[in-house]
Amino acid sequence: MESSTLLTINMSFIATTWNNGQYHTSGAGYGIKISLENRERFFNPDWQTVILHLNGYDPPVEVNVAKESFWNRTCGELISKHIGLWLQRNNCARWPIRQPHQVRMKVIGQREFKVELI
């Protein structure tokens, strides 16, 4: 396990829900927006994927982070149709403009996060 990961186990941070502007019942187009600060603190550019344990959703979801859009200065979204399905199951698939739902992300292992709606 990497030393930087050892320092962050059990630490948590707040992120927000994200949608690409199209609300698909398939869950496509949804994600979790990570701030640049939290991305730099809790994510590693050497990782290919992260595992999200979405509260009340099984199985855990593997999300690609080995893409330029996750690491650029304007994006930073973890995108997966399973996040969209999870949001739909929790009646959180829509929100007012510029008022996304908040989620708490807790580091539970290397590349693994527990995610709960707040």
C-alpha positions as CSV (number, residue, x, y, z in Angstrom):
1,M,0.0,0.0,0.0
2,E,1.3,3.4,-0.9
3,S,2.4,5.7,2.0
4,S,0.1,8.5,0.8
5,T,-2.8,6.1,0.9
6,L,-1.9,5.1,4.5
7,L,-2.2,8.7,5.5
8,T,-5.7,9.1,4.1
9,I,-7.4,5.8,5.2
10,N,-10.7,6.7,7.0
11,M,-10.5,10.3,6.0
12,S,-13.5,11.7,4.2
13,F,-14.4,14.6,1.9
14,I,-17.4,16.1,0.3
15,A,-18.1,15.9,-3.4
16,T,-21.2,16.7,-5.5
17,T,-23.4,14.8,-7.9
18,W,-22.9,15.6,-11.6
19,N,-24.9,15.1,-14.8
20,N,-24.0,15.9,-18.4
21,G,-27.4,17.6,-18.9
22,Q,-29.2,14.6,-20.2
23,Y,-31.2,12.5,-17.7
24,H,-31.1,9.0,-19.0
25,T,-33.1,6.3,-17.2
26,S,-30.2,3.9,-18.0
27,G,-28.0,5.9,-15.6
28,A,-25.8,7.1,-18.4
29,G,-24.4,10.7,-18.1
30,Y,-24.1,10.7,-14.3
31,G,-21.2,11.0,-12.0
32,I,-19.6,12.5,-8.9
33,K,-17.7,15.8,-9.2
34,I,-14.4,15.8,-7.2
35,S,-12.9,19.2,-6.4
36,L,-9.4,19.8,-7.7
37,E,-8.1,20.0,-4.2
38,N,-9.6,16.7,-3.2
39,R,-8.6,15.0,-6.4
40,E,-4.9,16.0,-5.7
41,R,-5.2,14.9,-2.1
42,F,-7.1,11.6,-2.3
43,F,-6.4,10.3,-5.9
44,N,-3.3,9.1,-7.6
45,P,-2.5,9.7,-11.3
46,D,-0.9,6.3,-11.4
47,W,-4.3,4.6,-10.8
48,Q,-6.3,3.2,-13.7
49,T,-9.5,2.8,-11.8
50,V,-11.1,3.4,-8.4
51,I,-13.7,1.3,-6.6
52,L,-16.8,3.0,-5.3
53,H,-18.9,1.4,-2.6
54,L,-22.2,3.3,-3.2
55,N,-24.3,3.1,0.0
56,G,-27.1,0.6,-0.6
57,Y,-26.0,-0.4,-4.1
58,D,-24.3,-3.7,-4.9
59,P,-21.9,-4.7,-6.2
60,P,-19.1,-2.0,-5.8
61,V,-18.6,0.0,-8.9
62,E,-15.2,0.3,-10.7
63,V,-14.7,3.7,-12.4
64,N,-12.0,4.7,-14.9
65,V,-9.7,7.5,-13.7
66,A,-7.0,6.9,-16.4
67,K,-8.3,9.6,-18.7
68,E,-7.3,13.2,-19.4
69,S,-10.7,14.6,-18.5
70,F,-10.5,13.4,-14.9
71,W,-7.1,15.0,-14.5
72,N,-7.6,18.3,-16.3
73,R,-8.2,21.7,-14.6
74,T,-11.9,21.9,-15.3
75,C,-13.5,18.4,-15.0
76,G,-12.6,15.8,-12.3
77,E,-15.8,13.7,-12.5
78,L,-16.1,10.0,-11.7
79,I,-18.5,8.9,-14.4
80,S,-20.5,5.7,-14.4
81,K,-24.1,4.6,-15.4
82,H,-24.1,2.8,-12.0
83,I,-23.8,6.2,-10.2
84,G,-26.8,7.3,-12.2
85,L,-28.8,4.2,-11.3
86,W,-27.8,4.7,-7.6
87,L,-29.0,8.3,-7.7
88,Q,-32.2,7.3,-9.3
89,R,-32.9,4.6,-6.7
90,N,-32.4,7.3,-4.0
91,N,-34.6,9.9,-5.8
92,C,-31.6,12.1,-6.4
93,A,-31.3,12.0,-10.1
94,R,-32.4,15.6,-10.6
95,W,-31.6,18.8,-8.9
96,P,-32.1,22.5,-9.4
97,I,-29.5,24.3,-11.6
98,R,-26.2,24.7,-9.7
99,Q,-27.5,22.9,-6.7
100,P,-26.2,19.3,-7.0
101,H,-26.6,16.9,-4.2
102,Q,-23.7,16.3,-1.8
103,V,-22.0,13.0,-1.1
104,R,-19.5,12.1,1.5
105,M,-16.6,10.0,0.2
106,K,-14.6,8.1,2.8
107,V,-11.3,6.4,1.9
108,I,-11.6,2.8,2.9
109,G,-8.6,1.3,1.1
110,Q,-6.1,1.9,-1.7
111,R,-8.3,3.1,-4.7
112,E,-11.5,2.4,-2.6
113,F,-14.1,4.8,-1.4
114,K,-17.4,4.5,0.5
115,V,-19.9,6.9,-0.9
116,E,-23.0,8.2,0.9
117,L,-25.6,10.8,0.0
118,I,-25.7,13.6,2.6
